[in-house]
Amino acid sequence: LNGPHKAYNWLWLAAWHSPRCSMIKFNLACFAAVLGRKFAAKRWLLSCFIESVGTEDEGFFERLACRDDDLKSLWPALPRLKEIARCLHANKLASKVNYETVTFAEEFPQTVVRY
């Protein structure tokens, strides 16, 4: 189980340094789901979906999420997350919310693994 924790930590740091990389966010969602952190997984997926709306990647991450077994526990929530992403993008709220710097206070202490 230490492997997913380490991967999540490294990806979290990568997301901090590359806040617009949707693939990092998608992988963070996968590892969060594997670790049982549904809230974090939904948050990373939502951020990924929002950034892809109106780009050439629109729909790509949604299709990928529907096929990824790591996200199986979130499959029922995917239609709602897609809808929220489109609404936020349409209302231009997405640009006002800095998803990259949102920290889950209840999650972060559990996420950090001491080596």
C-alpha positions, 0 to 999 in steps of 0.5 A, spaced: 500 500 500 505 504 500 506 504 493 500 508 491 501 513 497 508 515 494 505 515 487 500 520 490 505 524 493 509 525 487 503 526 483 501 532 488 508 535 487 508 535 480 501 538 480 503 543 484 509 545 479 505 544 473 498 546 475 495 546 468 497 539 466 490 535 466 493 528 465 497 529 472 490 531 475 487 525 472 492 520 475 491 523 482 484 522 481 486 515 480 490 514 485 486 518 490 480 513 488 485 507 489 486 509 496 479 510 498 479 518 498 473 519 494 472 526 495 479 528 493 478 523 487 472 527 485 475 534 486 481 532 481 477 529 476 472 535 476 479 540 475 481 535 469 474 536 466 473 543 467 480 545 464 478 540 458 472 544 456 472 548 450 479 545 448 481 539 443 481 535 449 474 536 451 471 529 452 477 525 452 478 525 460 471 523 461 471 517 456 478 515 459 475 515 466 469 511 464 474 505 462 479 506 468 478 500 473 481 505 478 475 510 478 470 504 478 467 507 485 466 514 481 463 511 475 456 513 478 458 520 479 461 521 472 455 524 469 454 529 475 461 531 475 461 532 467 455 537 468 458 541 474 464 542 469 460 544 463 456 549 468 462 552 471 466 553 465 460 556 462 459 561 467 466 562 467 467 561 475 472 556 473 477 561 472 476 564 479 477 558 483 484 556 483 483 548 484 491 547 484 492 550 490 486 547 494 488 543 499 484 538 503 485 539 510 482 533 512 486 529 507 493 532 507 496 529 513 494 522 511 497 523 504 504 525 506 508 519 507 514 520 511 520 516 508 
